[in-house]
Every structure is written in C-alpha cells, then in structure tokens.
Amino acid sequence: MALRAEMNLAEESFLTDDFLRQLINVGEVDILVGLPTHNNAKTIAAIVQAVQSGILHRFPRERAVIINADGGSRDGTPELITGASIDDARPSSNLYALRTLHSISTRYGNTPATDVAFRTILAAAELLRAKACVVMSPESAHMEPEWLSKLLSPVYRDGFDLVTPTYRRHKFEGLLITNLLYPMTRALYGLRIREAYSLDFGFSGRLATQFLGQNAWNDGTGEGGVELRFTLAAIRGGLRICQSFLGNKDHVEHRAADLVPALRQTVGTLFSALERDFPVWSAVTSSQPVPTTGAELETLLQPVRVNRKRLREMFSTGVAELGSVFQSILSPATLAELQRISGLGEEDFQYPAELWVRTVYEFAASYQKSVISRDHIIQALAPLFRGRVFTFLMENRNASADEVENNIEGLCLEFERLKPYLLQMWKPRE
C-alpha cells in the first residue's frame, strides 16, 4: 500500500474515515499544498489557480496534492477547491502536468480553529510521505504562481526544513512584527527570521512529523499561534531554515479591537514557549542571519493615513486606568517612567527603545510567574504597544527605507543588549 503500513488509525482518530479513504486513494506524494479555509469563496479560486499554475511550471513531473482543511464553510469554499481542474490553469504555451493533481477536502468542525486545521494538514503530509509541503493563506488574494516554487524549492531541491517568507511592505505595515515579534525572537532564539509568524510557509515532511508528534494537541479549542510554534520548533530542533522573498503582501485594514487577538496569537504564543524553551534561548548570546533567496525585504514609502493622536490617547488612558494591573507586572522604575511620559504632549512624547524593551521583558517575566491571569497580562500590553507604535511613526514619518531599517535594527540590538535583564528576572524551574 502507498501509505505507510505502520499507520495507526487509533492515533489518527481525529481524521474522518472518509478523509482517510481519500488519502489512501491519493497514495504517496512529492508535493503537498495545504489550504486551511473558512468561508473564503471570494479569494480561494484565484489561489487554487495560482497553485495549479505553479505546479505546471515548476513541478510538472512530481506527484502533488492539494489538502483542504475546512472549518465549516457555508459559502461553497471546499467545492471550489475540489472542483477546480488543472486544465483551467494551463497557459497558452500548452504545458502539461505529467501526474494527476489531486484535490481533496475534509471538514474538521463548524468554526475555524487554526491549530486543528494545521494538525490535519500535517497528518496528511505524514501519511502521504510528502517530501515538501506548503501552507497558503486563503486570504492571499494576490498570490503569484511563483510563490509556490519560492516556498517549496528550498525544501524539495535544497534540503531545507522550513522556508519563511519576506515581503514588500509599507514602512508602517507589520508594526507588531517590526517593533516586538521580530526583535524579541531574534534576541532570544538567535536567528534573524523576519516573519517568524506567517500564514504562508514551506516545510519538510521531517519537520511535519516531528511537530505532529511533539505537540499536545487539544482538538477544537482553536488555541492559535500554531504557525509561530511551528517556527520555534524548527529552531529548537536545530533544523535548516531559510527565507524566501515573495513580493507584495496583501494589505489588510485592522481595527483597534483587532490588536488584543493579534497579541494573543503572537506575543502570547511566544511568552508561552519561553518556559519550555528556556534551555535553548538562555544559552543564546547573539543573533545570526539565515540564508535568504531574493531580497531580505523591500520597503514602500507612499503616504498613508494613520491616526497618531488616537494612539497616544489610548496609551495615556491605558496607563491611567490600568495602574493597579501594571503594579503587578512592571518594576516601580518602569511604571514611573511610563506614567511620566503618558502626561507629555504629542510633540514631546517619546517611548524610547530601551524603555520599551524593558517593558516587554518585564511582561514576559511576569507572564512566566503568572503574577495575574496570563490573558490579562497580554491584554494589558495593548495600550503600551500603541504608545511604542506612536513613537515609531513619529520617528520614521519622513524616513527613507534605509533609515527605517536602521531604526528597526537599532531596536533589535537593544533587545539583544538587554537580554541579560530578562534572564535576571526569570524564575528558575524547581
């Protein structure tokens, strides 16, 4: 049988019988494309066509499959995936796939849960013995066919285990990445991975199997942050990681209310990983670049409208209203300085890099000690992050692309320089 004979169906009981039958019919594959979806009918057809075109151009001889893990779509998303024909993507040059491109779908629930969707894709990759895999966001409406090769080829042809993307972004996009997630993961784990949390990435079958077996899965909870946990697992396991430049990143408008869920997905996931990974990150003393295909990044400078006044007001209001919460989380010196700057006017206000890094590290240490509810700690970080973003916007409003990158690099170095401060506060395991 094409599937591994030692497959234990009891261990894969979260997969439906119908899905297992579909996997058996597919047999072993070289390339697996995972599409986690939930009501994505508006964008999924273009993504499937880009995937098919990418396979036609770059992997016409490989055995390939599209695996759709759907969280209960009601708009016909799964049918758009399984009903698409690779003939629809055939260009005028009459390229032909020499293998059948299978497209199968399974429904894992009635609400989206990224951890369950990802577990389903990983299990399919293991059972099909996929050599190279890619997960694509169902919202990447402007995905190009070349993305597939850029994320898969380093795995399939060069032996890498994880390929994270880099993008072309406006200097004021991805602020949670540039002002917190990237500099902190770089300082702690020692690798300069720009997008440690991404919804588009490539990976090896080896990493899929390792991650599948080492995680305690809790079906249906929608724990979130699984993409970042996946990156950290690759680092922790000493596997080969690279970056690949994809080009334009779709701009998504975010509401103020979206910040706390985003912090839970990223910062909450990172803080949660630090206790388990302490033996790894505590031994890291510097950061190193990772191999990168194409540009490390590209920065766009066209004018955008940002309500800076609102950011500063939300910072000052948060500092005033959450004083008792911050007393549990922050050192007296840090809290006093935050209270001081919260009273400054717009032109005088500045949340300097050193103070921001100390703030984040004190939050991480308090999270580890659970001084109050961990979720309340993450929520309390939101107004302070807005204050830091205000400063970043003011410092870079007239900056060139190089100047913006130099400022981000300076923040990264500050996270690295103050790492001993976090270690000093860390509560040793008993």
Secondary structure, DSSP 4 states (H G I P E B T S, - for coil): --S-TT--TTTTTTS-HHHHHHHHHH---SEEEEEEESS-HHHHHHHHHHHHHHHHHH-TTS-EEEEEEES--SSSHHHHHHT--GGGG--TT----SS-EEEEEEE--SS--HHHHHHHHHHHHHHTT-SEEEE--TT-TT--THHHHHHHHHHHTT--SEEEEEEEEETTS-HHIIIIIHHHHHHHH-B--TTSS-SSEEEEHHHHHHHHHHS---TTS----HHHHHHHHHHHTT--EEEEEEEEPPP----GGGHHHHHIIIIIHHHHHHHHTHHHHTT--S-B---EES-S-EEE-------HHHHHHHHHHHHHHTHHHHHHHS-HHHHHHHHHHHTS-TTT----HHHHHHHHHHHHHHHHHTSS-HHHHHHHHHHHHHHHHHHHHHHTTT--HHHHHHHHHHHHHHHHHTHHHHHHHPPPP-
